[in-house]
Amino acid sequence: MGTKVAYAGTQKTIDLFVEADGSCPAEEFLNSLSQSDRRKVDVLFERMAQHGRISNAEKFKKLEGSKEVWEFKSFQIRLLCFHAPGKKVVICKGIIKKRDKHAKADIEFAEACREKFFGEQS
């Protein structure tokens, strides 16, 4: 397990979570996006990495009902992530959200990634 850098800025680094088997669900999701959707997401990454935050709370916020899972948000595109030491934001998974609430399984997946990352597996 580990991460790979998606965007490195002066304030933060945006990383993608890599599973023990080498798969990277976030990278697979990002690669499946259209060029215009990918550009919208890249703008969010750039803003977070260069400024250390995104001032629009609708574009980056903590998910309700989660321990420490946050999301980058661009229209229906959601990238579930968590904060890590070294000024990193680690993205676990991307989804296209079509309902008001996140699926519990998606939040649990992101929380499990965080636990794996920090070695807190139970």
SULLIN-V357718 format. One record per backbone hydrogen bond with DSSP energy under -0.5 kcal/mol. CO is the residue of the C=O (numbers start at 1). NH is the residue of the N-H. Records with the same first field share a line. If there is no record, write none. Layout:
CO = NH / NH
This chain:
2 = 18
4 = 16
7 = 9 / 14
12 = 9
13 = 15 / 89
14 = 6 / 7
15 = 91
16 = 4
18 = 2
19 = 22
23 = 19
24 = 28
25 = 29
26 = 30
27 = 31
28 = 32
29 = 32 / 33
30 = 33
34 = 38
35 = 39
36 = 40
37 = 41
38 = 42
39 = 43
40 = 44
41 = 45
42 = 46
43 = 47
44 = 48
45 = 49
46 = 50
47 = 51 / 53
48 = 52
49 = 11 / 12
55 = 57
56 = 59 / 60
59 = 73
61 = 71
63 = 66
69 = 63
70 = 81
71 = 61
72 = 79
74 = 77
76 = 97
77 = 74
78 = 80 / 95
79 = 72
80 = 92 / 93
81 = 70
82 = 90
84 = 88
87 = 13
88 = 84
89 = 15 / 91
90 = 82
91 = 17
92 = 26
93 = 80
95 = 78 / 97
96 = 98
103 = 106 / 107
104 = 108
105 = 109
106 = 110
107 = 111
108 = 112
109 = 113
110 = 114
111 = 115
112 = 116
113 = 117
114 = 118
115 = 119 / 120
116 = 119
